[in-house]
Amino acid sequence: MSGLYVHVPFCARACPYCDFDFEVGRSPSTEAYLAGLDSEVERRLGIRDREFRTVYLGGGTPSLLGADGLGDLLAWIDRTFPGSGADERTVELNPEHVTPALLDALIAGGVDRISLGIQTLDRRGLVQLGRVHTADMALEAVTAAQARGLRVTADLIVGWPGQTQGSLRADIDGLVGAGVGHVSIYALTIEDSTPWVKLVRRGLRVLPDGDVQGDMLELSEQLLLAAGLEHYEVASYAMPGQEARHNLLYWTWEDYVGLGPSAASAIFTADGVVRRSNPRGLAAWREGTDPQIDALAPEEAAKEGLWIGLRLLRGIDVDAFLRAFPGVDRRWIERRVELPLRRGNVEWTGEGRVLRVHPRRWLWHDTVGEAILG
């Protein structure tokens, strides 16, 4: 099983916290972008022969392409990789772009799931985060998509300066009340290269408080579990059967191929993992600038696989892990997790067949990763 990720590098504006690869402009050329995808596919021998079980269009802002542009992109995928996306087709949308025509184009293109960049329903938070939609727009987009039979993921950002527990409760109550079946929760992270840092220097923003963010993440879990969603991955909650199938590929060591600027790929073999990162920037990608290729030897691949696999809160089935990474054995796993096990951050369950992050220590996943990768 493998997945296809297509990066759509266009945004109408730059959100002050975002460090993703995108270009600002209200009228991107879909024709030129598709020509770039064609060129990349021609350069990458053998990928035309692949059939991808899942397809994910991310960005950037894919919905900025509009109904016609998204229809053209989905048709391009069908021509280039026939039969792909049978298990799931996901497209990231901004709430302000959701119209009946856009939803028609998605459904005609075989899309069955959308990921809405809602971030918050709080007006103050939307202003801080540089979003242009309103709470009403966001909830109307959820309702409209679900009425057409689409599964909906809502992305939320927590821990933005000034957010209160009451505000977070209102966000989650609003989404749960609208029937959202999947919620992704991320703490606001500010990279040095983002506009937020410049705004801090000018006294127009402050940096988020890490302790407050931890409290907000824990409150999010409490509220979403009470609403019937399962906390199945560090940042992901879902109603039964609503898990993100494409994302599960990343956490269960399946191959994925990324197309477009900055898109990443990973191919797993008995000899390790080959990772590919496309060049950043639309111009460099169109010009065919060489990607970065990293071949991880079996042990390094297994370290990364152990850390990534522990994002799933159900844990890692050790037998499945050893089939995916035959260059190591169980004793190797035990040595890698000796420190986090001693600290109580991970535990063995299922009579020693499953390794997982302790249910009350999921916020320590990165700390676990430092021990495993070190």
C-alpha positions as a Python dict, from the first residue, in 0.01 Angstrom:
ca = {
    (1, 'M'): (0, 0, 0),
    (2, 'S'): (129, 348, -78),
    (3, 'G'): (6, 705, -88),
    (4, 'L'): (44, 1006, -315),
    (5, 'Y'): (88, 1358, -176),
    (6, 'V'): (64, 1656, -413),
    (7, 'H'): (182, 1992, -282),
    (8, 'V'): (-17, 2290, -414),
    (9, 'P'): (212, 2587, -336),
    (10, 'F'): (-31, 2879, -363),
    (11, 'C'): (-187, 3104, -99),
    (12, 'A'): (-387, 3425, -120),
    (13, 'R'): (-184, 3566, 171),
    (14, 'A'): (84, 3460, 416),
    (15, 'C'): (-37, 3353, 761),
    (16, 'P'): (207, 3506, 1011),
    (17, 'Y'): (294, 3171, 1174),
    (18, 'C'): (336, 2961, 858),
    (19, 'D'): (674, 2835, 735),
    (20, 'F'): (542, 2606, 459),
    (21, 'D'): (649, 2638, 96),
    (22, 'F'): (405, 2866, -88),
    (23, 'E'): (378, 3167, -317),
    (24, 'V'): (130, 3447, -260),
    (25, 'G'): (-108, 3534, -542),
    (26, 'R'): (-481, 3529, -598),
    (27, 'S'): (-477, 3382, -952),
    (28, 'P'): (-229, 3094, -977),
    (29, 'S'): (-179, 2941, -1320),
    (30, 'T'): (-315, 2588, -1300),
    (31, 'E'): (-189, 2516, -1651),
    (32, 'A'): (171, 2607, -1563),
    (33, 'Y'): (149, 2413, -1238),
    (34, 'L'): (22, 2098, -1412),
    (35, 'A'): (301, 2132, -1668),
    (36, 'G'): (546, 2134, -1377),
    (37, 'L'): (390, 1817, -1238),
    (38, 'D'): (419, 1653, -1580),
    (39, 'S'): (788, 1744, -1594),
    (40, 'E'): (853, 1603, -1248),
    (41, 'V'): (680, 1275, -1330),
    (42, 'E'): (886, 1241, -1648),
    (43, 'R'): (1207, 1292, -1449),
    (44, 'R'): (1113, 1030, -1191),
    (45, 'L'): (1139, 702, -1374),
    (46, 'G'): (901, 431, -1262),
    (47, 'I'): (646, 628, -1064),
    (48, 'R'): (394, 624, -1349),
    (49, 'D'): (366, 251, -1291),
    (50, 'R'): (251, 297, -931),
    (51, 'E'): (-107, 284, -812),
    (52, 'F'): (-160, 480, -492),
    (53, 'R'): (-426, 369, -248),
    (54, 'T'): (-462, 720, -104),
    (55, 'V'): (-426, 1069, -253),
    (56, 'Y'): (-377, 1388, -53),
    (57, 'L'): (-371, 1742, -195),
    (58, 'G'): (-205, 1976, 54),
    (59, 'G'): (-44, 2313, 57),
    (60, 'G'): (-33, 2599, 51),
    (61, 'T'): (-402, 2633, -15),
    (62, 'P'): (-532, 2386, -275),
    (63, 'S'): (-877, 2546, -265),
    (64, 'L'): (-724, 2866, -408),
    (65, 'L'): (-723, 2683, -744),
    (66, 'G'): (-1102, 2709, -741),
    (67, 'A'): (-1351, 2458, -872),
    (68, 'D'): (-1207, 2448, -1224),
    (69, 'G'): (-845, 2429, -1113),
    (70, 'L'): (-908, 2153, -861),
    (71, 'G'): (-1113, 1966, -1119),
    (72, 'D'): (-820, 1988, -1362),
    (73, 'L'): (-573, 1869, -1099),
    (74, 'L'): (-787, 1572, -998),
    (75, 'A'): (-834, 1481, -1365),
    (76, 'W'): (-454, 1502, -1410),
    (77, 'I'): (-410, 1252, -1124),
    (78, 'D'): (-661, 1016, -1288),
    (79, 'R'): (-478, 1034, -1621),
    (80, 'T'): (-131, 1000, -1471),
    (81, 'F'): (-201, 740, -1201),
    (82, 'P'): (-517, 550, -1307),
    (83, 'G'): (-707, 389, -1023),
    (84, 'S'): (-527, 583, -750),
    (85, 'G'): (-708, 708, -441),
    (86, 'A'): (-946, 415, -409),
    (87, 'D'): (-914, 412, -29),
    (88, 'E'): (-925, 788, 28),
    (89, 'R'): (-892, 1118, -155),
    (90, 'T'): (-835, 1423, 66),
    (91, 'V'): (-810, 1792, -24),
    (92, 'E'): (-716, 2077, 210),
    (93, 'L'): (-958, 2371, 193),
    (94, 'N'): (-993, 2712, 350),
    (95, 'P'): (-1347, 2774, 479),
    (96, 'E'): (-1389, 3096, 278),
    (97, 'H'): (-1340, 2900, -47),
    (98, 'V'): (-1610, 2641, 14),
    (99, 'T'): (-1890, 2692, -238),
    (100, 'P'): (-2141, 2455, -400),
    (101, 'A'): (-1938, 2465, -722),
    (102, 'L'): (-1617, 2373, -539),
    (103, 'L'): (-1784, 2082, -360),
    (104, 'D'): (-1930, 1965, -693),
    (105, 'A'): (-1581, 1961, -844),
    (106, 'L'): (-1439, 1764, -552),
    (107, 'I'): (-1709, 1501, -561),
    (108, 'A'): (-1682, 1468, -939),
    (109, 'G'): (-1308, 1416, -888),
    (110, 'G'): (-1359, 1130, -643),
    (111, 'V'): (-1275, 1322, -326),
    (112, 'D'): (-1432, 1173, -13),
    (113, 'R'): (-1258, 1370, 261),
    (114, 'I'): (-1167, 1735, 317),
    (115, 'S'): (-934, 1894, 569),
    (116, 'L'): (-1056, 2238, 672),
    (117, 'G'): (-803, 2493, 801),
    (118, 'I'): (-1034, 2636, 1067),
    (119, 'Q'): (-767, 2695, 1338),
    (120, 'T'): (-1016, 2858, 1577),
    (121, 'L'): (-1370, 2994, 1592),
    (122, 'D'): (-1264, 3281, 1816),
    (123, 'R'): (-1261, 3619, 1637),
    (124, 'R'): (-954, 3738, 1830),
    (125, 'G'): (-766, 3422, 1746),
    (126, 'L'): (-859, 3442, 1379),
    (127, 'V'): (-716, 3795, 1366),
    (128, 'Q'): (-393, 3691, 1538),
    (129, 'L'): (-351, 3392, 1310),
    (130, 'G'): (-412, 3596, 997),
    (131, 'R'): (-724, 3409, 890),
    (132, 'V'): (-995, 3583, 689),
    (133, 'H'): (-1288, 3349, 748),
    (134, 'T'): (-1538, 3390, 1031),
    (135, 'A'): (-1670, 3129, 1272),
    (136, 'D'): (-1996, 3121, 1077),
    (137, 'M'): (-1809, 3057, 750),
    (138, 'A'): (-1620, 2770, 909),
    (139, 'L'): (-1927, 2599, 1051),
    (140, 'E'): (-2122, 2655, 730),
    (141, 'A'): (-1840, 2491, 535),
    (142, 'V'): (-1851, 2189, 767),
    (143, 'T'): (-2228, 2158, 730),
    (144, 'A'): (-2221, 2198, 351),
    (145, 'A'): (-1945, 1939, 304),
    (146, 'Q'): (-2111, 1683, 529),
    (147, 'A'): (-2443, 1734, 354),
    (148, 'R'): (-2268, 1622, 34),
    (149, 'G'): (-2136, 1307, 202),
    (150, 'L'): (-1777, 1423, 255),
    (151, 'R'): (-1584, 1326, 567),
    (152, 'V'): (-1449, 1638, 739),
    (153, 'T'): (-1131, 1697, 934),
    (154, 'A'): (-1106, 2026, 1122),
    (155, 'D'): (-761, 2162, 1203),
    (156, 'L'): (-732, 2363, 1525),
    (157, 'I'): (-438, 2563, 1656),
    (158, 'V'): (-419, 2596, 2035),
    (159, 'G'): (-209, 2806, 2264),
    (160, 'W'): (-221, 3127, 2064),
    (161, 'P'): (-152, 3421, 2295),
    (162, 'G'): (-466, 3528, 2476),
    (163, 'Q'): (-658, 3207, 2417),
    (164, 'T'): (-861, 3105, 2719),
    (165, 'Q'): (-993, 2769, 2824),
    (166, 'G'): (-1341, 2905, 2762),
    (167, 'S'): (-1246, 2995, 2406),
    (168, 'L'): (-1105, 2647, 2345),
    (169, 'R'): (-1418, 2487, 2488),
    (170, 'A'): (-1628, 2698, 2252),
    (171, 'D'): (-1414, 2587, 1955),
    (172, 'I'): (-1455, 2220, 2034),
    (173, 'D'): (-1823, 2249, 2127),
    (174, 'G'): (-1887, 2425, 1796),
    (175, 'L'): (-1709, 2161, 1588),
    (176, 'V'): (-1856, 1866, 1775),
    (177, 'G'): (-2198, 2024, 1751),
    (178, 'A'): (-2154, 2054, 1374),
    (179, 'G'): (-2080, 1682, 1356),
    (180, 'V'): (-1708, 1693, 1269),
    (181, 'G'): (-1573, 1338, 1273),
    (182, 'H'): (-1201, 1414, 1287),
    (183, 'V'): (-1008, 1690, 1463),
    (184, 'S'): (-636, 1763, 1439),
    (185, 'I'): (-490, 1972, 1722),
    (186, 'Y'): (-160, 2157, 1693),
    (187, 'A'): (13, 2389, 1936),
    (188, 'L'): (107, 2720, 1776),
    (189, 'T'): (471, 2692, 1669),
    (190, 'I'): (665, 3000, 1559),
    (191, 'E'): (965, 2943, 1332),
    (192, 'D'): (1239, 3206, 1311),
    (193, 'S'): (1171, 3275, 944),
    (194, 'T'): (802, 3359, 985),
    (195, 'P'): (640, 3705, 990),
    (196, 'W'): (530, 3646, 1350),
    (197, 'V'): (887, 3697, 1470),
    (198, 'K'): (906, 4035, 1297),
    (199, 'L'): (573, 4132, 1454),
    (200, 'V'): (712, 4040, 1797),
    (201, 'R'): (1006, 4275, 1740),
    (202, 'R'): (760, 4552, 1655),
    (203, 'G'): (554, 4485, 1965),
    (204, 'L'): (251, 4363, 1765),
    (205, 'R'): (262, 4000, 1877),
    (206, 'V'): (398, 3797, 2166),
    (207, 'L'): (539, 3447, 2157),
    (208, 'P'): (318, 3163, 2284),
    (209, 'D'): (367, 3025, 2635),
    (210, 'G'): (472, 2659, 2628),
    (211, 'D'): (316, 2575, 2964),
    (212, 'V'): (-17, 2724, 2859),
    (213, 'Q'): (-1, 2527, 2535),
    (214, 'G'): (49, 2204, 2728),
    (215, 'D'): (-257, 2283, 2938),
    (216, 'M'): (-461, 2356, 2625),
    (217, 'L'): (-353, 2032, 2458),
    (218, 'E'): (-455, 1833, 2765),
    (219, 'L'): (-790, 2014, 2784),
    (220, 'S'): (-844, 1939, 2414),
    (221, 'E'): (-799, 1568, 2482),
    (222, 'Q'): (-1036, 1579, 2777),
    (223, 'L'): (-1310, 1753, 2578),
    (224, 'L'): (-1277, 1545, 2262),
    (225, 'L'): (-1273, 1214, 2449),
    (226, 'A'): (-1586, 1324, 2635),
    (227, 'A'): (-1747, 1393, 2296),
    (228, 'G'): (-1681, 1038, 2180),
    (229, 'L'): (-1373, 1088, 1965),
    (230, 'E'): (-1075, 854, 2006),
    (231, 'H'): (-729, 1001, 2060),
    (232, 'Y'): (-559, 771, 1810),
    (233, 'E'): (-246, 972, 1720),
    (234, 'V'): (-54, 1239, 1909),
    (235, 'A'): (-227, 1525, 1724),
    (236, 'S'): (-535, 1343, 1590),
    (237, 'Y'): (-881, 1253, 1720),
    (238, 'A'): (-1151, 1066, 1532),
    (239, 'M'): (-1494, 916, 1564),
    (240, 'P'): (-1488, 538, 1502),
    (241, 'G'): (-1403, 470, 1137),
    (242, 'Q'): (-1307, 833, 1066),
    (243, 'E'): (-929, 802, 1098),
    (244, 'A'): (-722, 972, 827),
    (245, 'R'): (-619, 676, 611),
    (246, 'H'): (-353, 867, 418),
    (247, 'N'): (-188, 992, 736),
    (248, 'L'): (-184, 640, 877),
    (249, 'L'): (59, 547, 598),
    (250, 'Y'): (320, 782, 745),
    (251, 'W'): (295, 623, 1089),
    (252, 'T'): (291, 258, 974),
    (253, 'W'): (598, 264, 747),
    (254, 'E'): (425, 250, 409),
    (255, 'D'): (572, 405, 95),
    (256, 'Y'): (456, 750, -8),
    (257, 'V'): (544, 971, -303),
    (258, 'G'): (534, 1350, -290),
    (259, 'L'): (502, 1570, -598),
    (260, 'G'): (544, 1947, -614),
    (261, 'P'): (777, 2196, -443),
    (262, 'S'): (917, 2073, -107),
    (263, 'A'): (717, 1751, -128),
    (264, 'A'): (871, 1453, 50),
    (265, 'S'): (881, 1086, -47),
    (266, 'A'): (988, 770, 136),
    (267, 'I'): (1047, 422, -4),
    (268, 'F'): (1099, 140, 248),
    (269, 'T'): (1315, -163, 168),
    (270, 'A'): (1501, -433, 360),
    (271, 'D'): (1812, -217, 315),
    (272, 'G'): (1662, 84, 492),
    (273, 'V'): (1468, 387, 373),
    (274, 'V'): (1530, 620, 79),
    (275, 'R'): (1395, 968, 146),
    (276, 'R'): (1356, 1237, -118),
    (277, 'S'): (1282, 1607, -61),
    (278, 'N'): (1195, 1818, -362),
    (279, 'P'): (1354, 2164, -394),
    (280, 'R'): (1183, 2447, -209),
    (281, 'G'): (1030, 2719, -420),
    (282, 'L'): (811, 2707, -730),
    (283, 'A'): (1084, 2834, -965),
    (284, 'A'): (1349, 2587, -847),
    (285, 'W'): (1103, 2300, -875),
    (286, 'R'): (991, 2399, -1226),
    (287, 'E'): (1353, 2427, -1337),
    (288, 'G'): (1419, 2072, -1223),
    (289, 'T'): (1669, 2154, -948),
    (290, 'D'): (1800, 1831, -801),
    (291, 'P'): (1612, 1700, -498),
    (292, 'Q'): (1780, 1604, -173),
    (293, 'I'): (1815, 1227, -147),
    (294, 'D'): (1892, 1060, 186),
    (295, 'A'): (1944, 687, 212),
    (296, 'L'): (1904, 569, 572),
    (297, 'A'): (2086, 249, 663),
    (298, 'P'): (1878, -23, 834),
    (299, 'E'): (1949, 84, 1193),
    (300, 'E'): (1895, 456, 1128),
    (301, 'A'): (1574, 374, 942),
    (302, 'A'): (1457, 163, 1235),
    (303, 'K'): (1528, 444, 1484),
    (304, 'E'): (1315, 683, 1282),
    (305, 'G'): (1047, 419, 1230),
    (306, 'L'): (1025, 350, 1603),
    (307, 'W'): (982, 719, 1684),
    (308, 'I'): (726, 777, 1408),
    (309, 'G'): (533, 460, 1490),
    (310, 'L'): (494, 567, 1852),
    (311, 'R'): (282, 860, 1734),
    (312, 'L'): (-2, 609, 1719),
    (313, 'L'): (-134, 583, 2073),
    (314, 'R'): (-241, 222, 2025),
    (315, 'G'): (130, 151, 2002),
    (316, 'I'): (359, -54, 1783),
    (317, 'D'): (305, -422, 1720),
    (318, 'V'): (662, -546, 1757),
    (319, 'D'): (624, -830, 1506),
    (320, 'A'): (496, -586, 1242),
    (321, 'F'): (782, -348, 1320),
    (322, 'L'): (1043, -620, 1278),
    (323, 'R'): (892, -721, 944),
    (324, 'A'): (919, -360, 829),
    (325, 'F'): (1272, -319, 967),
    (326, 'P'): (1441, -662, 941),
    (327, 'G'): (1784, -512, 1011),
    (328, 'V'): (1713, -498, 1388),
    (329, 'D'): (1572, -735, 1647),
    (330, 'R'): (1362, -714, 1963),
    (331, 'R'): (1666, -672, 2184),
    (332, 'W'): (1759, -367, 1978),
    (333, 'I'): (1414, -217, 2046),
    (334, 'E'): (1450, -284, 2417),
    (335, 'R'): (1783, -103, 2426),
    (336, 'R'): (1649, 199, 2233),
    (337, 'V'): (1355, 250, 2473),
    (338, 'E'): (1538, 168, 2796),
    (339, 'L'): (1553, 532, 2912),
    (340, 'P'): (1193, 634, 2823),
    (341, 'L'): (1074, 307, 2978),
    (342, 'R'): (1259, 388, 3301),
    (343, 'R'): (1107, 738, 3300),
    (344, 'G'): (757, 597, 3256),
    (345, 'N'): (710, 761, 2916),
    (346, 'V'): (655, 431, 2732),
    (347, 'E'): (521, 92, 2834),
    (348, 'W'): (484, -266, 2713),
    (349, 'T'): (131, -401, 2675),
    (350, 'G'): (-36, -703, 2519),
    (351, 'E'): (190, -944, 2707),
    (352, 'G'): (494, -769, 2569),
    (353, 'R'): (383, -771, 2207),
    (354, 'V'): (300, -400, 2186),
    (355, 'L'): (510, -95, 2274),
    (356, 'R'): (330, 234, 2324),
    (357, 'V'): (367, 578, 2471),
    (358, 'H'): (212, 576, 2819),
    (359, 'P'): (-147, 708, 2786),
    (360, 'R'): (-72, 996, 3024),
    (361, 'R'): (261, 1083, 2860),
    (362, 'W'): (169, 1153, 2498),
    (363, 'L'): (282, 1514, 2541),
    (364, 'W'): (632, 1370, 2596),
    (365, 'H'): (647, 1209, 2252),
    (366, 'D'): (929, 1437, 2135),
    (367, 'T'): (1126, 1358, 2450),
    (368, 'V'): (1082, 988, 2373),
    (369, 'G'): (1205, 1062, 2022),
    (370, 'E'): (1522, 1227, 2152),
    (371, 'A'): (1607, 913, 2347),
    (372, 'I'): (1533, 681, 2055),
    (373, 'L'): (1719, 885, 1793),
    (374, 'G'): (2014, 974, 2014),
}
